[in-house]
Amino acid sequence: MSSGKAHDLSIAIMLPPVVITAFIYLPTFIHTAAAPIIAISGYLIGGVWMSPDIDLKQSRPSQRLSILSPLWKPYRKASGHRGFSHVPVVGTLSRMIYIAIPAIFWALIVSYNPTNFLWQNRENLAAIFLGLEASCFVHLIMDYVPGLNRN
């Protein structure tokens, strides 16, 4: 398993290819002008705050969340380290749903229809998901590919 420093470095090193890919390929299947910027933002958020290592209380992403870190305790307990949080697609979706639950409850309280919001913003949500998933893949490669920097 790579150290937190190695994970941070890998996110930074892979940023240029992610940026180039986002601007070249995303507009072909996500038809919003902001899709590349949203995906790149998702990549950075995933690498800094919502990494698969959010399942560890003492990980860098958890420490960066500071006073918000305890809010992830139920997620940590449900996943366990290297549980579903480290599964491609499933881990990213679980983190997205976990942070969306309070927003959905709030929307219901103020009589807003969250289904309409999700449907109207499906392309932006897809771009965020792709960015988060890209950072997750970089993380998992660092964890599981033999010979990479392990501390």
C-alpha positions as a LaTeX table, in Angstrom:
\begin{tabular}{lrrr}
\hline
Residue & $x$ (\AA) & $y$ (\AA) & $z$ (\AA) \\
\hline
Met1 & 0.00 & 0.00 & 0.00 \\
Ser2 & 1.31 & 3.42 & $-0.91$ \\
Ser3 & 1.73 & 6.18 & 1.61 \\
Gly4 & $-0.53$ & 9.23 & 1.68 \\
Lys5 & 2.32 & 11.28 & 0.24 \\
Ala6 & 2.67 & 8.85 & $-2.68$ \\
His7 & $-1.08$ & 8.98 & $-3.34$ \\
Asp8 & $-1.01$ & 12.79 & $-3.37$ \\
Leu9 & 1.96 & 12.79 & $-5.74$ \\
Ser10 & 0.26 & 10.31 & $-8.09$ \\
Ile11 & $-2.85$ & 12.52 & $-8.26$ \\
Ala12 & $-0.67$ & 15.51 & $-9.15$ \\
Ile13 & 1.37 & 13.58 & $-11.74$ \\
Met14 & $-1.75$ & 12.28 & $-13.48$ \\
Leu15 & $-3.47$ & 15.69 & $-13.56$ \\
Pro16 & $-2.13$ & 16.74 & $-17.02$ \\
Pro17 & $-3.34$ & 13.54 & $-18.77$ \\
Val18 & $-6.71$ & 13.87 & $-17.02$ \\
Val19 & $-7.03$ & 17.50 & $-18.15$ \\
Ile20 & $-6.13$ & 16.66 & $-21.74$ \\
Thr21 & $-8.51$ & 13.68 & $-21.80$ \\
Ala22 & $-11.33$ & 15.72 & $-20.28$ \\
Phe23 & $-11.07$ & 18.47 & $-22.89$ \\
Ile24 & $-10.65$ & 16.13 & $-25.86$ \\
Tyr25 & $-13.09$ & 13.30 & $-25.12$ \\
Leu26 & $-15.74$ & 14.48 & $-22.65$ \\
Pro27 & $-17.49$ & 16.91 & $-25.02$ \\
Thr28 & $-18.20$ & 14.03 & $-27.40$ \\
Phe29 & $-20.53$ & 12.23 & $-24.97$ \\
Ile30 & $-21.38$ & 14.78 & $-22.26$ \\
His31 & $-22.92$ & 17.70 & $-24.05$ \\
Thr32 & $-22.40$ & 20.54 & $-21.62$ \\
Ala33 & $-19.73$ & 23.16 & $-22.07$ \\
Ala34 & $-18.68$ & 22.88 & $-18.44$ \\
Ala35 & $-18.21$ & 19.07 & $-18.48$ \\
Pro36 & $-14.38$ & 19.11 & $-18.70$ \\
Ile37 & $-14.07$ & 21.63 & $-15.86$ \\
Ile38 & $-16.58$ & 19.71 & $-13.73$ \\
Ala39 & $-14.75$ & 16.41 & $-14.36$ \\
Ile40 & $-11.36$ & 17.95 & $-13.53$ \\
Ser41 & $-12.85$ & 19.42 & $-10.34$ \\
Gly42 & $-14.25$ & 15.99 & $-9.48$ \\
Tyr43 & $-10.79$ & 14.48 & $-10.04$ \\
Leu44 & $-9.18$ & 16.98 & $-7.67$ \\
Ile45 & $-11.92$ & 16.62 & $-5.04$ \\
Gly46 & $-11.61$ & 12.84 & $-5.29$ \\
Gly47 & $-7.85$ & 12.96 & $-4.91$ \\
Val48 & $-7.80$ & 15.41 & $-2.01$ \\
Trp49 & $-10.98$ & 14.80 & 0.04 \\
Met50 & $-12.99$ & 11.84 & $-1.26$ \\
Ser51 & $-10.34$ & 9.23 & $-1.91$ \\
Pro52 & $-11.02$ & 5.56 & $-1.18$ \\
Asp53 & $-8.92$ & 6.07 & 1.96 \\
Ile54 & $-11.73$ & 8.15 & 3.48 \\
Asp55 & $-12.50$ & 4.79 & 5.14 \\
Leu56 & $-9.53$ & 5.36 & 7.48 \\
Lys57 & $-9.86$ & 7.87 & 10.32 \\
Gln58 & $-6.18$ & 8.83 & 10.20 \\
Ser59 & $-5.80$ & 9.04 & 6.40 \\
Arg60 & $-4.79$ & 12.29 & 4.74 \\
Pro61 & $-8.23$ & 12.80 & 3.15 \\
Ser62 & $-9.91$ & 12.31 & 6.54 \\
Gln63 & $-7.50$ & 14.72 & 8.20 \\
Arg64 & $-8.10$ & 17.30 & 5.48 \\
Leu65 & $-11.81$ & 17.20 & 6.23 \\
Ser66 & $-10.96$ & 18.45 & 9.71 \\
Ile67 & $-14.16$ & 19.02 & 11.70 \\
Leu68 & $-16.25$ & 17.28 & 8.99 \\
Ser69 & $-14.28$ & 14.03 & 9.33 \\
Pro70 & $-16.58$ & 12.56 & 12.04 \\
Leu71 & $-19.47$ & 12.78 & 9.57 \\
Trp72 & $-17.78$ & 9.97 & 7.63 \\
Lys73 & $-17.75$ & 7.61 & 10.65 \\
Pro74 & $-20.85$ & 5.64 & 9.51 \\
Tyr75 & $-19.29$ & 5.25 & 6.05 \\
Arg76 & $-16.02$ & 4.03 & 7.59 \\
Lys77 & $-17.88$ & 1.55 & 9.76 \\
Ala78 & $-19.96$ & 0.23 & 6.83 \\
Ser79 & $-17.02$ & $-0.09$ & 4.46 \\
Gly80 & $-14.07$ & $-1.06$ & 6.60 \\
His81 & $-10.63$ & $-0.43$ & 5.16 \\
Arg82 & $-10.31$ & $-1.78$ & 1.66 \\
Gly83 & $-13.94$ & $-2.76$ & 1.68 \\
Phe84 & $-16.39$ & $-1.50$ & $-0.92$ \\
Ser85 & $-14.71$ & 1.94 & $-0.82$ \\
His86 & $-11.81$ & 0.41 & $-2.78$ \\
Val87 & $-13.99$ & $-1.24$ & $-5.44$ \\
Pro88 & $-13.99$ & 0.64 & $-8.77$ \\
Val89 & $-17.32$ & 2.30 & $-9.61$ \\
Val90 & $-19.02$ & 0.92 & $-6.45$ \\
Gly91 & $-16.72$ & 2.90 & $-4.14$ \\
Thr92 & $-17.16$ & 6.13 & $-6.07$ \\
Leu93 & $-20.94$ & 5.73 & $-6.29$ \\
Ser94 & $-21.12$ & 4.92 & $-2.58$ \\
Arg95 & $-19.23$ & 8.11 & $-1.68$ \\
Met96 & $-21.39$ & 10.20 & $-4.03$ \\
Ile97 & $-24.59$ & 8.75 & $-2.58$ \\
Tyr98 & $-23.30$ & 9.17 & 0.97 \\
Ile99 & $-22.74$ & 12.90 & 0.51 \\
Ala100 & $-26.01$ & 13.27 & $-1.44$ \\
Ile101 & $-28.25$ & 11.78 & 1.25 \\
Pro102 & $-28.33$ & 14.91 & 3.47 \\
Ala103 & $-28.97$ & 17.10 & 0.41 \\
Ile104 & $-31.85$ & 14.89 & $-0.70$ \\
Phe105 & $-33.43$ & 15.01 & 2.78 \\
Trp106 & $-33.06$ & 18.79 & 2.83 \\
Ala107 & $-34.67$ & 19.03 & $-0.60$ \\
Leu108 & $-37.61$ & 16.97 & 0.62 \\
Ile109 & $-38.01$ & 19.18 & 3.69 \\
Val110 & $-38.13$ & 22.37 & 1.62 \\
Ser111 & $-40.55$ & 20.71 & $-0.86$ \\
Tyr112 & $-38.14$ & 20.57 & $-3.75$ \\
Asn113 & $-38.25$ & 17.52 & $-6.00$ \\
Pro114 & $-34.73$ & 15.99 & $-5.92$ \\
Thr115 & $-35.61$ & 13.63 & $-8.79$ \\
Asn116 & $-36.11$ & 16.60 & $-11.12$ \\
Phe117 & $-32.83$ & 18.12 & $-9.97$ \\
Leu118 & $-30.93$ & 14.88 & $-10.56$ \\
Trp119 & $-32.51$ & 14.41 & $-13.99$ \\
Gln120 & $-31.87$ & 18.00 & $-15.06$ \\
Asn121 & $-28.23$ & 17.78 & $-13.94$ \\
Arg122 & $-27.49$ & 14.22 & $-15.08$ \\
Glu123 & $-24.71$ & 15.26 & $-17.46$ \\
Asn124 & $-22.97$ & 17.37 & $-14.81$ \\
Leu125 & $-23.33$ & 14.51 & $-12.32$ \\
Ala126 & $-21.85$ & 12.14 & $-14.91$ \\
Ala127 & $-18.89$ & 14.50 & $-15.35$ \\
Ile128 & $-18.36$ & 14.68 & $-11.57$ \\
Phe129 & $-18.57$ & 10.89 & $-11.36$ \\
Leu130 & $-15.99$ & 10.44 & $-14.14$ \\
Gly131 & $-13.58$ & 12.81 & $-12.41$ \\
Leu132 & $-14.04$ & 11.12 & $-9.04$ \\
Glu133 & $-13.64$ & 7.70 & $-10.64$ \\
Ala134 & $-10.44$ & 8.77 & $-12.43$ \\
Ser135 & $-8.90$ & 9.77 & $-9.09$ \\
Cys136 & $-10.10$ & 6.47 & $-7.60$ \\
Phe137 & $-8.38$ & 4.51 & $-10.38$ \\
Val138 & $-5.12$ & 6.39 & $-9.81$ \\
His139 & $-5.42$ & 5.56 & $-6.11$ \\
Leu140 & $-6.13$ & 1.87 & $-6.74$ \\
Ile141 & $-3.25$ & 1.56 & $-9.20$ \\
Met142 & $-0.93$ & 2.93 & $-6.52$ \\
Asp143 & $-2.34$ & 0.42 & $-4.02$ \\
Tyr144 & $-2.35$ & $-2.72$ & $-6.13$ \\
Val145 & 0.29 & $-2.54$ & $-8.86$ \\
Pro146 & 3.50 & $-4.23$ & $-7.70$ \\
Gly147 & 6.66 & $-2.16$ & $-7.83$ \\
Leu148 & 5.12 & 1.26 & $-7.36$ \\
Asn149 & 6.30 & 3.49 & $-4.51$ \\
Arg150 & 5.29 & 1.76 & $-1.31$ \\
Asn151 & 6.02 & 3.23 & 2.10 \\
\hline
\end{tabular}
